[in-house]
Amino acid sequence: MDRGDSVQIAKRRDSLSAQGGLPAHARSYVNLFTVRTRQTPDFIASLPPATAWYDKLVRKHDMVIAGPSKVVPRFINSLVIGFGSTFSRCCSAR
């Protein structure tokens, strides 16, 4: 391992510790599959301690998880619109 590799490893370790020890894909997972709401520090202080990693992650940003996101229905809607408009355009061209 040369000096460049050790510098890259140190930078990666520092960036992970700055993010709370979780890689970027963990935050992306939480953002994609949950609905979050911003709350006041008083409200967050009144909640029981966060036990799951995703609760700890969002509470660091003064947020709480309100529930699951609607990623699957939105994805299906996008597929219907995408294929429907393509099919409609192909059939009406004849």
Secondary structure, DSSP 8 states (H G I E B T S, - for coil): --HHHHHHHHHHHHHHHHTTS--HHHHHHHHHHEEEEE--HHHHHHS----SHHHHHHHTTTEEEEEE--HHHHHHHHHHHHHHHHHHHHHHT-
